[in-house]
Amino acid sequence: MTEPTHLRETRASYDTVAADYAEIVRSAFDRLTLERAMLAAFAELVEGDGGGPVADIGCGPGHVTAHLSSLGLDAFGIDLSPGMIEVAQRDHPALRFDVGTMTGLDLADGELAGIVAWYSIIHTPLDVLPAVFAEFHRTLSPGGRLFLGFHVGDERRRKEKGYGGHPMSLYIYRLQPNLVADLAARAGFEEHARLVSAPEDERNVPQACMVFRKPKA
């Protein structure tokens, strides 16, 4: 079977920028006050439900995985880019990182207590997102939590350069929270919370964080 174009492009682009991207985001949570608070709430919800493994899907260089671990979660990372996984393993040797794709996770049904997709659904075409949400739902245990971060809007933008000036070739999709909520609901999730923050500094579009729950029955 031929691999979808968006997967090939995303892998190649992030393999190219992996080392410089890791340096850029290393201190990201020092300035993301609201997002940090939302992740802390997510961690508290997962722990309050009894805890369990949490997958950081689209983990990049592992900075979010490490942050989740610092919050007390049993976190591990999955990313499409082998280059990103190599950097994550180098920078966070005590944590687990695997190469994989969110459209076909190598995880058992109901294996996870939580999923974080931190700005990692933004390279997925809209017609593929239902399959992504279905995988999230399949791999979460009943009562499990899903955390999503993404850029807000209605645009599809082509990214040709970034993170140290390296060449890239992939699309970035901005999404409306109500659309994301609808996709999640169709996959069987219940919305628990959402935060939409205004553009600020170098982040020139609104940003959203949303938390969903897989019903227990």
Number of C-alpha atoms within 10 A of each C-alpha: 3 4 7 8 9 16 17 14 16 20 19 19 22 26 21 19 20 21 18 15 19 19 13 11 16 14 11 13 14 9 9 10 10 14 18 15 11 18 21 16 14 24 22 16 16 22 17 9 13 11 18 17 16 26 29 26 28 26 28 30 31 30 21 25 30 21 16 22 16 11 17 13 22 19 26 22 28 27 25 23 26 20 21 29 26 19 20 28 17 13 16 15 10 9 17 17 28 20 19 18 17 22 17 12 17 13 13 11 14 15 17 24 26 31 27 26 22 19 18 19 24 20 19 19 14 15 8 12 19 17 16 21 22 19 18 31 25 20 21 25 21 17 20 28 29 29 22 19 21 23 24 21 14 11 13 15 12 12 13 13 14 16 18 12 10 13 15 20 17 22 19 19 21 20 20 17 20 9 12 18 18 14 19 24 16 13 19 17 24 19 18 12 13 17 15 17 15 12 12 10 6 6 10 10 15 16 23 20 23 21 23 24 24 24 14 8 5
